[in-house]
Amino acid sequence: MTDRRLSGKRSSMIEGGMTGNGDDDGRNIRRQLRLRKGAGRMGDLDPGLMDATEALDGIGSAIGRTPLVALSRLFREETFRVYGKLEMMNPGGSAKDRPALRIIREAIRSGDIRRGTTVIESSSGNMAVSLAQICRGLGLRFICVVDPRTTESHLRLIRLLGGEVELVSSPDPVSGDYLPARIERVKQLQRQIGNGYWTNQYGNPNNYLAHYETTMPEMMEALPRIDYLFCGVSSCGTIRGCAERLKDGGLPTTIVAVDAAGSVIFGGAKGTRKFPGLGAAMVPPIARAELIDRIVYATERVCVDMCRELLRSEGILAGASSGGVLAAIRSLRDDIPPGSICAAILPDRGDRYLDTVYNDEWVANNV
């Protein structure tokens, strides 16, 4: 584990637009006016328009309000308390359900998604599962652009939920990573399809707003205070939304970002990463580094070891990034004052990593 303190403030990253399609403000305003005028009779106004409340029907109504549990066995020897936010309990199995729902709902509300729209996203796995699930319920076509690091379990789930998979088999020739290549393929699909909407989790403000409005308030309601928040980073939606909510409330919580060794989000040296969902090969446009108090880098080995220890001690089968988040807490044990309350966001289920994190042969050959 590598821990890095941030000294001073760093300027905010440039944010992407509200949608992934780059519409100007005038077009969005006109769409909103059309929707307001047609409220209650959208079908009469334009049969292609959808009702944004449809996204909250059915499976969408089950997203959020995930359990927050004490991890007293895993951290039994510590003088501080640790609580895990089990985002794996969302119906799609991960924290990505929250931004997926909000992004789709707001795009319907603005008119960017209509009946017949094809939803497109670049994802290493969890966001694709969440979007496939929501799009299935709304009758929307969904295409996900993935790379070879996406697990077979994720791919099966995406297809079972009606999603179409586009595999990018070669990394970007300039950066040597898959993410830029995936994004380029998304843009190609937009041009080819014509009525495609890119949800753009790395640049869409609705990603972090979902956590600002739901994830963090749920934890604040459940605990008397939060002295430390530990959160893994990839698109940076979860940590930005939660950190902004805490800062806007004037709370003195220490925000700890857990990044993958080999990730470049906070200026680290680029390297190979085996697990999806932790770290990135570029700085996400929605990232705000000045919100972060400390950064801890987690290796694949500590992710595996801590996932297995969590399973043995608490009976919780969690994904790779959860292991990294919990390992970060243990690495800072000497810096956390006695009596502190730590909240850790555990992003996804471990059953999607049975062939990797929980497979002895795979670990021996790859970690």
BALOBA-1460 file (C-alpha; in Angstrom, 3 decimals):
// residues 367
<rec num="1" residu="m" x="0.000" y="0.000" z="0.000"/>
<rec num="2" residu="t" x="1.258" y="3.495" z="-0.789"/>
<rec num="3" residu="d" x="-0.148" y="6.538" z="1.002"/>
<rec num="4" residu="r" x="0.234" y="10.061" z="-0.307"/>
<rec num="5" residu="r" x="-0.900" y="13.229" z="1.448"/>
<rec num="6" residu="l" x="-2.087" y="16.143" z="-0.654"/>
<rec num="7" residu="s" x="-0.463" y="19.430" z="0.228"/>
<rec num="8" residu="g" x="-2.384" y="22.578" z="-0.633"/>
<rec num="9" residu="k" x="-5.317" y="22.943" z="-2.989"/>
<rec num="10" residu="r" x="-5.335" y="21.884" z="-6.589"/>
<rec num="11" residu="s" x="-7.453" y="23.502" z="-9.247"/>
<rec num="12" residu="s" x="-10.647" y="21.811" z="-10.321"/>
<rec num="13" residu="m" x="-10.594" y="19.560" z="-13.363"/>
<rec num="14" residu="i" x="-12.552" y="20.693" z="-16.403"/>
<rec num="15" residu="e" x="-15.982" y="19.130" z="-16.382"/>
<rec num="16" residu="g" x="-17.705" y="17.523" z="-19.290"/>
<rec num="17" residu="g" x="-21.130" y="18.680" z="-20.402"/>
<rec num="18" residu="m" x="-24.363" y="17.552" z="-18.803"/>
<rec num="19" residu="t" x="-24.823" y="14.984" z="-21.554"/>
<rec num="20" residu="g" x="-22.314" y="12.943" z="-23.434"/>
<rec num="21" residu="n" x="-23.480" y="14.374" z="-26.757"/>
<rec num="22" residu="g" x="-22.201" y="17.921" z="-26.399"/>
<rec num="23" residu="d" x="-25.521" y="19.732" z="-26.976"/>
<rec num="24" residu="d" x="-25.330" y="23.488" z="-26.449"/>
<rec num="25" residu="d" x="-27.273" y="25.280" z="-23.727"/>
<rec num="26" residu="g" x="-29.800" y="26.702" z="-26.149"/>
<rec num="27" residu="r" x="-30.882" y="23.291" z="-27.378"/>
<rec num="28" residu="n" x="-31.221" y="22.010" z="-23.824"/>
<rec num="29" residu="i" x="-33.302" y="25.013" z="-22.792"/>
<rec num="30" residu="r" x="-35.620" y="24.552" z="-25.758"/>
<rec num="31" residu="r" x="-36.037" y="20.878" z="-24.860"/>
<rec num="32" residu="q" x="-36.927" y="21.776" z="-21.278"/>
<rec num="33" residu="l" x="-39.508" y="24.288" z="-22.486"/>
<rec num="34" residu="r" x="-41.096" y="21.693" z="-24.755"/>
<rec num="35" residu="l" x="-41.270" y="19.216" z="-21.896"/>
<rec num="36" residu="r" x="-42.811" y="21.751" z="-19.514"/>
<rec num="37" residu="k" x="-45.437" y="22.785" z="-22.019"/>
<rec num="38" residu="g" x="-46.286" y="19.161" z="-22.649"/>
<rec num="39" residu="a" x="-46.349" y="18.048" z="-19.023"/>
<rec num="40" residu="g" x="-49.127" y="15.529" z="-18.532"/>
<rec num="41" residu="r" x="-49.690" y="15.053" z="-22.248"/>
<rec num="42" residu="m" x="-46.269" y="14.277" z="-23.700"/>
<rec num="43" residu="g" x="-47.676" y="11.722" z="-26.092"/>
<rec num="44" residu="d" x="-49.853" y="14.420" z="-27.690"/>
<rec num="45" residu="l" x="-46.884" y="16.776" z="-27.959"/>
<rec num="46" residu="d" x="-44.439" y="14.264" z="-29.436"/>
<rec num="47" residu="p" x="-44.984" y="10.489" z="-29.494"/>
<rec num="48" residu="g" x="-41.214" y="9.985" z="-29.274"/>
<rec num="49" residu="l" x="-40.909" y="11.649" z="-25.857"/>
<rec num="50" residu="m" x="-40.714" y="9.481" z="-22.758"/>
<rec num="51" residu="d" x="-41.837" y="10.160" z="-19.210"/>
<rec num="52" residu="a" x="-38.824" y="10.480" z="-16.886"/>
<rec num="53" residu="t" x="-40.792" y="8.917" z="-14.041"/>
<rec num="54" residu="e" x="-40.759" y="5.624" z="-15.993"/>
<rec num="55" residu="a" x="-37.136" y="5.192" z="-14.908"/>
<rec num="56" residu="l" x="-38.282" y="5.083" z="-11.282"/>
<rec num="57" residu="d" x="-40.836" y="2.362" z="-11.897"/>
<rec num="58" residu="g" x="-40.063" y="-1.326" z="-11.441"/>
<rec num="59" residu="i" x="-36.422" y="-2.124" z="-10.770"/>
<rec num="60" residu="g" x="-35.492" y="1.560" z="-10.596"/>
<rec num="61" residu="s" x="-37.517" y="1.935" z="-7.419"/>
<rec num="62" residu="a" x="-35.258" y="-0.595" z="-5.658"/>
<rec num="63" residu="i" x="-32.006" y="1.316" z="-6.231"/>
<rec num="64" residu="g" x="-30.381" y="2.892" z="-3.163"/>
<rec num="65" residu="r" x="-30.977" y="2.615" z="0.591"/>
<rec num="66" residu="t" x="-28.271" y="-0.044" z="0.805"/>
<rec num="67" residu="p" x="-27.201" y="-1.410" z="4.225"/>
<rec num="68" residu="l" x="-24.432" y="0.150" z="6.287"/>
<rec num="69" residu="v" x="-22.920" y="-2.560" z="8.483"/>
<rec num="70" residu="a" x="-20.320" y="-2.590" z="11.252"/>
<rec num="71" residu="l" x="-17.157" y="-4.488" z="10.282"/>
<rec num="72" residu="s" x="-16.340" y="-5.272" z="13.900"/>
<rec num="73" residu="r" x="-14.758" y="-8.676" z="13.268"/>
<rec num="74" residu="l" x="-12.464" y="-7.551" z="10.478"/>
<rec num="75" residu="f" x="-11.227" y="-4.604" z="12.555"/>
<rec num="76" residu="r" x="-11.626" y="-6.144" z="16.019"/>
<rec num="77" residu="e" x="-8.149" y="-5.103" z="17.143"/>
<rec num="78" residu="e" x="-8.534" y="-1.437" z="16.226"/>
<rec num="79" residu="t" x="-9.478" y="1.422" z="18.542"/>
<rec num="80" residu="f" x="-11.706" y="2.984" z="15.884"/>
<rec num="81" residu="r" x="-14.936" y="1.737" z="14.307"/>
<rec num="82" residu="v" x="-15.431" y="0.858" z="10.639"/>
<rec num="83" residu="y" x="-18.738" y="0.654" z="8.786"/>
<rec num="84" residu="g" x="-19.127" y="-0.715" z="5.274"/>
<rec num="85" residu="k" x="-21.709" y="0.681" z="2.845"/>
<rec num="86" residu="l" x="-22.821" y="-2.433" z="0.962"/>
<rec num="87" residu="e" x="-23.456" y="-1.038" z="-2.510"/>
<rec num="88" residu="m" x="-23.433" y="-4.633" z="-3.740"/>
<rec num="89" residu="m" x="-27.006" y="-4.809" z="-2.413"/>
<rec num="90" residu="n" x="-28.307" y="-2.604" z="-5.210"/>
<rec num="91" residu="p" x="-30.394" y="-4.667" z="-7.681"/>
<rec num="92" residu="g" x="-27.682" y="-4.442" z="-10.336"/>
<rec num="93" residu="g" x="-25.064" y="-5.497" z="-7.802"/>
<rec num="94" residu="s" x="-23.012" y="-2.304" z="-7.578"/>
<rec num="95" residu="a" x="-22.848" y="1.401" z="-6.755"/>
<rec num="96" residu="k" x="-23.162" y="2.110" z="-10.495"/>
<rec num="97" residu="d" x="-26.921" y="1.576" z="-10.277"/>
<rec num="98" residu="r" x="-27.246" y="5.041" z="-8.752"/>
<rec num="99" residu="p" x="-25.576" y="7.123" z="-11.510"/>
<rec num="100" residu="a" x="-27.004" y="4.875" z="-14.225"/>
<rec num="101" residu="l" x="-30.516" y="5.604" z="-13.002"/>
<rec num="102" residu="r" x="-29.970" y="9.336" z="-12.631"/>
<rec num="103" residu="i" x="-28.203" y="9.718" z="-15.989"/>
<rec num="104" residu="i" x="-30.980" y="7.895" z="-17.852"/>
<rec num="105" residu="r" x="-33.741" y="9.697" z="-15.972"/>
<rec num="106" residu="e" x="-32.283" y="13.154" z="-16.610"/>
<rec num="107" residu="a" x="-31.568" y="12.384" z="-20.269"/>
<rec num="108" residu="i" x="-35.208" y="11.372" z="-20.708"/>
<rec num="109" residu="r" x="-36.288" y="14.534" z="-18.928"/>
<rec num="110" residu="s" x="-34.161" y="16.733" z="-21.207"/>
<rec num="111" residu="g" x="-35.254" y="14.901" z="-24.357"/>
<rec num="112" residu="d" x="-31.814" y="13.486" z="-25.139"/>
<rec num="113" residu="i" x="-33.221" y="9.972" z="-24.762"/>
<rec num="114" residu="r" x="-36.422" y="9.242" z="-26.645"/>
<rec num="115" residu="r" x="-38.221" y="6.141" z="-27.784"/>
<rec num="116" residu="g" x="-35.900" y="4.489" z="-30.281"/>
<rec num="117" residu="t" x="-32.713" y="6.012" z="-28.849"/>
<rec num="118" residu="t" x="-29.722" y="3.686" z="-28.530"/>
<rec num="119" residu="v" x="-27.850" y="4.151" z="-25.256"/>
<rec num="120" residu="i" x="-24.067" y="3.691" z="-25.518"/>
<rec num="121" residu="e" x="-21.391" y="3.523" z="-22.840"/>
<rec num="122" residu="s" x="-17.771" y="2.541" z="-22.341"/>
<rec num="123" residu="s" x="-17.466" y="0.394" z="-19.232"/>
<rec num="124" residu="s" x="-15.211" y="-2.165" z="-17.619"/>
<rec num="125" residu="g" x="-18.280" y="-3.967" z="-16.300"/>
<rec num="126" residu="n" x="-20.471" y="-2.621" z="-13.515"/>
<rec num="127" residu="m" x="-21.798" y="0.508" z="-15.215"/>
<rec num="128" residu="a" x="-22.697" y="-1.625" z="-18.218"/>
<rec num="129" residu="v" x="-24.664" y="-4.075" z="-16.075"/>
<rec num="130" residu="s" x="-26.557" y="-1.213" z="-14.412"/>
<rec num="131" residu="l" x="-27.374" y="0.483" z="-17.702"/>
<rec num="132" residu="a" x="-28.369" y="-2.788" z="-19.361"/>
<rec num="133" residu="q" x="-30.795" y="-3.485" z="-16.526"/>
<rec num="134" residu="i" x="-32.415" y="-0.041" z="-16.652"/>
<rec num="135" residu="c" x="-32.537" y="0.091" z="-20.445"/>
<rec num="136" residu="r" x="-34.127" y="-3.352" z="-20.515"/>
<rec num="137" residu="g" x="-36.930" y="-2.137" z="-18.288"/>
<rec num="138" residu="l" x="-37.473" y="0.951" z="-20.444"/>
<rec num="139" residu="g" x="-37.356" y="-0.876" z="-23.772"/>
<rec num="140" residu="l" x="-34.212" y="0.930" z="-24.922"/>
<rec num="141" residu="r" x="-31.393" y="-0.582" z="-26.958"/>
<rec num="142" residu="f" x="-28.081" y="-0.587" z="-25.115"/>
<rec num="143" residu="i" x="-24.562" y="-1.096" z="-26.477"/>
<rec num="144" residu="c" x="-21.565" y="-1.418" z="-24.176"/>
<rec num="145" residu="v" x="-17.966" y="-1.018" z="-25.325"/>
<rec num="146" residu="v" x="-15.662" y="-3.215" z="-23.239"/>
<rec num="147" residu="d" x="-12.064" y="-4.450" z="-23.336"/>
<rec num="148" residu="p" x="-10.347" y="-7.773" z="-22.481"/>
<rec num="149" residu="r" x="-10.162" y="-6.905" z="-18.757"/>
<rec num="150" residu="t" x="-13.951" y="-7.193" z="-18.415"/>
<rec num="151" residu="t" x="-14.726" y="-10.414" z="-16.590"/>
<rec num="152" residu="e" x="-16.719" y="-13.197" z="-18.200"/>
<rec num="153" residu="s" x="-19.282" y="-12.862" z="-15.423"/>
<rec num="154" residu="h" x="-19.867" y="-9.229" z="-16.303"/>
<rec num="155" residu="l" x="-20.165" y="-10.058" z="-20.005"/>
<rec num="156" residu="r" x="-22.725" y="-12.773" z="-19.345"/>
<rec num="157" residu="l" x="-24.792" y="-10.452" z="-17.187"/>
<rec num="158" residu="i" x="-24.748" y="-7.663" z="-19.783"/>
<rec num="159" residu="r" x="-25.945" y="-10.020" z="-22.498"/>
<rec num="160" residu="l" x="-28.575" y="-11.660" z="-20.277"/>
<rec num="161" residu="l" x="-30.000" y="-8.202" z="-19.608"/>
<rec num="162" residu="g" x="-30.307" y="-7.554" z="-23.339"/>
<rec num="163" residu="g" x="-27.182" y="-5.451" z="-23.780"/>
<rec num="164" residu="e" x="-25.011" y="-5.698" z="-26.871"/>
<rec num="165" residu="v" x="-21.257" y="-6.005" z="-26.357"/>
<rec num="166" residu="e" x="-18.628" y="-4.298" z="-28.507"/>
<rec num="167" residu="l" x="-15.156" y="-5.605" z="-27.643"/>
<rec num="168" residu="v" x="-12.146" y="-3.354" z="-28.188"/>
<rec num="169" residu="s" x="-9.317" y="-5.867" z="-28.439"/>
<rec num="170" residu="s" x="-6.391" y="-3.472" z="-29.007"/>
<rec num="171" residu="p" x="-5.325" y="-0.625" z="-26.700"/>
<rec num="172" residu="d" x="-4.945" y="2.962" z="-27.796"/>
<rec num="173" residu="p" x="-1.639" y="3.198" z="-29.744"/>
<rec num="174" residu="v" x="-0.615" y="6.479" z="-28.105"/>
<rec num="175" residu="s" x="-1.372" y="5.821" z="-24.431"/>
<rec num="176" residu="g" x="-1.129" y="2.033" z="-24.546"/>
<rec num="177" residu="d" x="-4.357" y="1.727" z="-22.540"/>
<rec num="178" residu="y" x="-7.825" y="0.515" z="-23.450"/>
<rec num="179" residu="l" x="-9.934" y="3.382" z="-22.103"/>
<rec num="180" residu="p" x="-9.108" y="5.917" z="-24.856"/>
<rec num="181" residu="a" x="-9.689" y="3.180" z="-27.441"/>
<rec num="182" residu="r" x="-13.072" y="2.358" z="-25.904"/>
<rec num="183" residu="i" x="-14.131" y="5.997" z="-25.933"/>
<rec num="184" residu="e" x="-13.108" y="6.354" z="-29.573"/>
<rec num="185" residu="r" x="-15.251" y="3.329" z="-30.420"/>
<rec num="186" residu="v" x="-18.200" y="4.917" z="-28.577"/>
<rec num="187" residu="k" x="-17.848" y="8.021" z="-30.749"/>
<rec num="188" residu="q" x="-17.715" y="5.866" z="-33.881"/>
<rec num="189" residu="l" x="-20.926" y="4.125" z="-32.839"/>
<rec num="190" residu="q" x="-22.602" y="7.478" z="-32.252"/>
<rec num="191" residu="r" x="-21.761" y="8.544" z="-35.792"/>
<rec num="192" residu="q" x="-22.892" y="5.238" z="-37.281"/>
<rec num="193" residu="i" x="-26.162" y="4.916" z="-35.380"/>
<rec num="194" residu="g" x="-27.261" y="8.530" z="-35.595"/>
<rec num="195" residu="n" x="-29.698" y="8.482" z="-32.677"/>
<rec num="196" residu="g" x="-27.271" y="7.181" z="-30.074"/>
<rec num="197" residu="y" x="-26.870" y="8.750" z="-26.634"/>
<rec num="198" residu="w" x="-23.537" y="8.408" z="-24.834"/>
<rec num="199" residu="t" x="-24.100" y="8.344" z="-21.084"/>
<rec num="200" residu="n" x="-20.431" y="9.324" z="-20.577"/>
<rec num="201" residu="q" x="-19.891" y="8.326" z="-16.958"/>
<rec num="202" residu="y" x="-16.469" y="10.001" z="-16.924"/>
<rec num="203" residu="g" x="-17.829" y="13.433" z="-17.860"/>
<rec num="204" residu="n" x="-21.516" y="13.499" z="-16.931"/>
<rec num="205" residu="p" x="-22.297" y="15.542" z="-13.780"/>
<rec num="206" residu="n" x="-25.263" y="13.280" z="-13.074"/>
<rec num="207" residu="n" x="-22.725" y="10.615" z="-12.130"/>
<rec num="208" residu="y" x="-21.525" y="12.455" z="-9.030"/>
<rec num="209" residu="l" x="-24.867" y="14.151" z="-8.352"/>
<rec num="210" residu="a" x="-26.403" y="10.704" z="-7.824"/>
<rec num="211" residu="h" x="-24.026" y="10.139" z="-4.903"/>
<rec num="212" residu="y" x="-24.352" y="13.717" z="-3.644"/>
<rec num="213" residu="e" x="-28.108" y="13.293" z="-3.366"/>
<rec num="214" residu="t" x="-28.390" y="9.651" z="-2.237"/>
<rec num="215" residu="t" x="-25.263" y="7.738" z="-1.138"/>
<rec num="216" residu="m" x="-23.769" y="10.327" z="1.210"/>
<rec num="217" residu="p" x="-27.053" y="11.433" z="2.813"/>
<rec num="218" residu="e" x="-27.849" y="7.787" z="3.568"/>
<rec num="219" residu="m" x="-24.557" y="7.375" z="5.456"/>
<rec num="220" residu="m" x="-24.931" y="10.697" z="7.258"/>
<rec num="221" residu="e" x="-28.386" y="9.664" z="8.406"/>
<rec num="222" residu="a" x="-27.185" y="6.277" z="9.667"/>
<rec num="223" residu="l" x="-24.111" y="7.395" z="11.643"/>
<rec num="224" residu="p" x="-23.723" y="10.021" z="14.390"/>
<rec num="225" residu="r" x="-20.716" y="11.438" z="12.544"/>
<rec num="226" residu="i" x="-18.160" y="10.364" z="9.942"/>
<rec num="227" residu="d" x="-14.546" y="11.136" z="10.770"/>
<rec num="228" residu="y" x="-13.031" y="9.320" z="7.776"/>
<rec num="229" residu="l" x="-14.537" y="8.410" z="4.416"/>
<rec num="230" residu="f" x="-12.688" y="5.766" z="2.383"/>
<rec num="231" residu="c" x="-13.714" y="5.485" z="-1.256"/>
<rec num="232" residu="g" x="-12.230" y="3.822" z="-4.319"/>
<rec num="233" residu="v" x="-11.816" y="5.895" z="-7.477"/>
<rec num="234" residu="s" x="-12.268" y="5.210" z="-11.181"/>
<rec num="235" residu="s" x="-14.746" y="7.558" z="-12.869"/>
<rec num="236" residu="c" x="-14.555" y="9.584" z="-9.607"/>
<rec num="237" residu="g" x="-18.323" y="10.036" z="-9.460"/>
<rec num="238" residu="t" x="-18.756" y="8.396" z="-6.049"/>
<rec num="239" residu="i" x="-15.947" y="10.213" z="-4.277"/>
<rec num="240" residu="r" x="-16.770" y="13.596" z="-5.773"/>
<rec num="241" residu="g" x="-20.462" y="13.402" z="-4.933"/>
<rec num="242" residu="c" x="-19.835" y="12.196" z="-1.383"/>
<rec num="243" residu="a" x="-16.984" y="14.626" z="-0.727"/>
<rec num="244" residu="e" x="-18.921" y="17.611" z="-2.040"/>
<rec num="245" residu="r" x="-21.877" y="16.731" z="0.167"/>
<rec num="246" residu="l" x="-19.626" y="16.581" z="3.230"/>
<rec num="247" residu="k" x="-17.786" y="19.797" z="2.366"/>
<rec num="248" residu="d" x="-21.005" y="21.668" z="1.567"/>
<rec num="249" residu="g" x="-22.286" y="20.631" z="4.998"/>
<rec num="250" residu="g" x="-19.188" y="22.088" z="6.633"/>
<rec num="251" residu="l" x="-18.192" y="18.700" z="8.050"/>
<rec num="252" residu="p" x="-14.521" y="18.028" z="8.957"/>
<rec num="253" residu="t" x="-14.470" y="14.479" z="7.541"/>
<rec num="254" residu="t" x="-11.116" y="13.342" z="6.166"/>
<rec num="255" residu="i" x="-11.623" y="12.150" z="2.585"/>
<rec num="256" residu="v" x="-9.364" y="9.254" z="1.601"/>
<rec num="257" residu="a" x="-9.220" y="8.255" z="-2.058"/>
<rec num="258" residu="v" x="-8.160" y="4.682" z="-2.756"/>
<rec num="259" residu="d" x="-6.585" y="4.352" z="-6.193"/>
<rec num="260" residu="a" x="-5.065" y="1.389" z="-7.981"/>
<rec num="261" residu="a" x="-1.322" y="1.059" z="-8.348"/>
<rec num="262" residu="g" x="-0.756" y="1.868" z="-12.024"/>
<rec num="263" residu="s" x="-3.550" y="4.462" z="-12.209"/>
<rec num="264" residu="v" x="-2.857" y="8.030" z="-13.369"/>
<rec num="265" residu="i" x="-5.856" y="9.785" z="-11.783"/>
<rec num="266" residu="f" x="-3.765" y="11.606" z="-9.181"/>
<rec num="267" residu="g" x="-0.521" y="11.740" z="-11.113"/>
<rec num="268" residu="g" x="0.731" y="8.251" z="-10.331"/>
<rec num="269" residu="a" x="2.993" y="6.314" z="-12.673"/>
<rec num="270" residu="k" x="1.015" y="4.421" z="-15.303"/>
<rec num="271" residu="g" x="1.163" y="0.665" z="-15.041"/>
<rec num="272" residu="t" x="-0.750" y="-2.491" z="-15.852"/>
<rec num="273" residu="r" x="-3.971" y="-3.060" z="-13.894"/>
<rec num="274" residu="k" x="-5.674" y="-6.451" z="-13.778"/>
<rec num="275" residu="f" x="-8.943" y="-5.562" z="-12.057"/>
<rec num="276" residu="p" x="-11.713" y="-3.413" z="-13.536"/>
<rec num="277" residu="g" x="-13.371" y="-0.681" z="-11.516"/>
<rec num="278" residu="l" x="-10.391" y="0.738" z="-9.628"/>
<rec num="279" residu="g" x="-8.106" y="3.350" z="-11.169"/>
<rec num="280" residu="a" x="-8.058" y="4.804" z="-14.667"/>
<rec num="281" residu="a" x="-5.666" y="5.500" z="-17.530"/>
<rec num="282" residu="m" x="-6.756" y="9.134" z="-17.733"/>
<rec num="283" residu="v" x="-7.902" y="11.874" z="-15.373"/>
<rec num="284" residu="p" x="-11.722" y="11.764" z="-15.450"/>
<rec num="285" residu="p" x="-13.202" y="15.153" z="-16.420"/>
<rec num="286" residu="i" x="-15.474" y="15.128" z="-13.362"/>
<rec num="287" residu="a" x="-12.605" y="14.560" z="-10.907"/>
<rec num="288" residu="r" x="-11.906" y="17.251" z="-8.294"/>
<rec num="289" residu="a" x="-8.581" y="16.483" z="-6.658"/>
<rec num="290" residu="e" x="-8.831" y="19.415" z="-4.239"/>
<rec num="291" residu="l" x="-11.645" y="17.610" z="-2.407"/>
<rec num="292" residu="i" x="-9.279" y="14.761" z="-1.446"/>
<rec num="293" residu="d" x="-7.255" y="14.852" z="1.768"/>
<rec num="294" residu="r" x="-5.228" y="11.664" z="1.332"/>
<rec num="295" residu="i" x="-4.564" y="9.140" z="-1.411"/>
<rec num="296" residu="v" x="-3.704" y="5.496" z="-0.834"/>
<rec num="297" residu="y" x="-2.567" y="3.246" z="-3.680"/>
<rec num="298" residu="a" x="-3.623" y="-0.384" z="-3.499"/>
<rec num="299" residu="t" x="-1.865" y="-3.227" z="-5.295"/>
<rec num="300" residu="e" x="-3.743" y="-6.175" z="-6.727"/>
<rec num="301" residu="r" x="-2.243" y="-8.400" z="-4.056"/>
<rec num="302" residu="v" x="-3.707" y="-6.379" z="-1.166"/>
<rec num="303" residu="c" x="-7.075" y="-6.237" z="-2.955"/>
<rec num="304" residu="v" x="-7.158" y="-10.031" z="-3.175"/>
<rec num="305" residu="d" x="-5.930" y="-10.616" z="0.365"/>
<rec num="306" residu="m" x="-8.380" y="-8.182" z="1.947"/>
<rec num="307" residu="c" x="-11.348" y="-9.474" z="-0.061"/>
<rec num="308" residu="r" x="-10.632" y="-12.957" z="1.224"/>
<rec num="309" residu="e" x="-10.140" y="-11.757" z="4.784"/>
<rec num="310" residu="l" x="-13.459" y="-9.889" z="4.602"/>
<rec num="311" residu="l" x="-15.147" y="-13.083" z="3.457"/>
<rec num="312" residu="r" x="-13.581" y="-15.150" z="6.263"/>
<rec num="313" residu="s" x="-14.299" y="-12.663" z="9.030"/>
<rec num="314" residu="e" x="-17.628" y="-11.084" z="8.046"/>
<rec num="315" residu="g" x="-19.114" y="-13.476" z="5.495"/>
<rec num="316" residu="i" x="-19.237" y="-10.659" z="2.909"/>
<rec num="317" residu="l" x="-18.357" y="-11.615" z="-0.673"/>
<rec num="318" residu="a" x="-17.135" y="-8.357" z="-2.189"/>
<rec num="319" residu="g" x="-15.446" y="-7.279" z="-5.405"/>
<rec num="320" residu="a" x="-11.775" y="-6.418" z="-5.897"/>
<rec num="321" residu="s" x="-12.007" y="-2.680" z="-5.249"/>
<rec num="322" residu="s" x="-13.656" y="-3.307" z="-1.868"/>
<rec num="323" residu="g" x="-10.521" y="-5.156" z="-0.831"/>
<rec num="324" residu="g" x="-8.436" y="-2.154" z="-1.793"/>
<rec num="325" residu="v" x="-10.648" y="0.217" z="0.191"/>
<rec num="326" residu="l" x="-10.466" y="-1.901" z="3.337"/>
<rec num="327" residu="a" x="-6.724" y="-2.427" z="2.962"/>
<rec num="328" residu="a" x="-6.334" y="1.368" z="2.861"/>
<rec num="329" residu="i" x="-8.013" y="1.646" z="6.261"/>
<rec num="330" residu="r" x="-5.632" y="-0.887" z="7.730"/>
<rec num="331" residu="s" x="-2.618" y="0.876" z="6.206"/>
<rec num="332" residu="l" x="-3.597" y="4.118" z="7.993"/>
<rec num="333" residu="r" x="-4.430" y="2.458" z="11.327"/>
<rec num="334" residu="d" x="-1.661" y="4.330" z="13.163"/>
<rec num="335" residu="d" x="-2.933" y="7.697" z="11.921"/>
<rec num="336" residu="i" x="-6.607" y="7.243" z="12.820"/>
<rec num="337" residu="p" x="-7.347" y="8.536" z="16.358"/>
<rec num="338" residu="p" x="-9.042" y="6.220" z="18.869"/>
<rec num="339" residu="g" x="-12.809" y="6.475" z="18.852"/>
<rec num="340" residu="s" x="-12.975" y="7.624" z="15.229"/>
<rec num="341" residu="i" x="-15.804" y="6.494" z="12.971"/>
<rec num="342" residu="c" x="-14.737" y="5.375" z="9.499"/>
<rec num="343" residu="a" x="-17.134" y="4.793" z="6.609"/>
<rec num="344" residu="a" x="-16.010" y="2.637" z="3.688"/>
<rec num="345" residu="i" x="-17.926" y="2.329" z="0.422"/>
<rec num="346" residu="l" x="-17.840" y="-1.276" z="-0.834"/>
<rec num="347" residu="p" x="-18.801" y="-0.918" z="-4.503"/>
<rec num="348" residu="d" x="-19.796" y="-4.329" z="-5.820"/>
<rec num="349" residu="r" x="-20.429" y="-8.042" z="-5.369"/>
<rec num="350" residu="g" x="-17.735" y="-10.655" z="-5.310"/>
<rec num="351" residu="d" x="-19.580" y="-13.283" z="-7.344"/>
<rec num="352" residu="r" x="-18.390" y="-11.455" z="-10.465"/>
<rec num="353" residu="y" x="-14.814" y="-12.173" z="-9.407"/>
<rec num="354" residu="l" x="-15.047" y="-15.887" z="-8.687"/>
<rec num="355" residu="d" x="-12.730" y="-16.583" z="-11.621"/>
<rec num="356" residu="t" x="-10.176" y="-13.964" z="-10.538"/>
<rec num="357" residu="v" x="-10.041" y="-12.672" z="-6.950"/>
<rec num="358" residu="y" x="-11.367" y="-15.931" z="-5.490"/>
<rec num="359" residu="n" x="-9.604" y="-18.318" z="-7.876"/>
<rec num="360" residu="d" x="-6.306" y="-19.589" z="-6.434"/>
<rec num="361" residu="e" x="-4.888" y="-20.600" z="-9.807"/>
<rec num="362" residu="w" x="-5.689" y="-17.245" z="-11.415"/>
<rec num="363" residu="v" x="-4.186" y="-15.350" z="-8.467"/>
<rec num="364" residu="a" x="-1.008" y="-17.455" z="-8.587"/>
<rec num="365" residu="n" x="-0.567" y="-16.710" z="-12.283"/>
<rec num="366" residu="n" x="-1.602" y="-13.050" z="-12.374"/>
<rec num="367" residu="v" x="-0.968" y="-11.315" z="-9.053"/>
